[in-house]
Amino acid sequence: MRFVIPITRARVGSQSASDEDKKRELKGSLS
């Protein structure tokens, strides 16, 4: 059960990081 929490956190972190990358790409295309 201890492994579940870090794995879920890692997944959320990766999702948020990917969202930030998408936002950066959008800003780059606009500029």
N, C-alpha and C positions, 0 to 999 in steps of 0.2 A: 504493500500500500504506500510505502514511502516513495516509491518510484513514480507513482501516478502524479503527484503534485508537481515535481520538477518538469516532468514531460509536458504536462498541460501548460505550464508557464512558458516552456520553451516554444510550444506551438503558438501561443498567443503572441509571444515576442516576435516570432518569425512573421506572423501575419501582420503585426503592426509595422514591422520593418519593411515588408513588401508594400504596404499601403503608402509609407513614406516615400519609397522609391517611385511609386506610381505618381505621387504628387510632384516629385522632383522632375519626372519626365514630362508631366503636363506643363509645368512652369518653363522648362527648357524649350518645349515646342512653341509656347506662347511668345517667349522672348526671341 
